[in-house]
Amino acid sequence: TVNILGIIYADQRRLEEAEMYQRALQGYGKALGPDHTLTLGTANNLGLLYADQGKLEDAEKMYDRALQGKEKALGPDHISTLDAVNKLGHSLP
């Protein structure tokens, strides 16, 4: 899938090509909805990519999107939600 290609490109440090996460995020959002766990996981992956690229404001937006959705879908104490809290906290100056 497009998301897996994004993961591969990010792992290979092919950061420009890894922006396929954006395409995957749009596709998952349209097909599954904005609060589906695959959509939220892709938002998180895009945040990681933006952080690696030094685009910290964009990373923060993606982490926040993932956090808000995970709190809604999974609850505030779910491990995935807590991971999103951690990533968002690390992205703040």
Beta strands, then each sheet from edge to edge (+ up, - down):
end
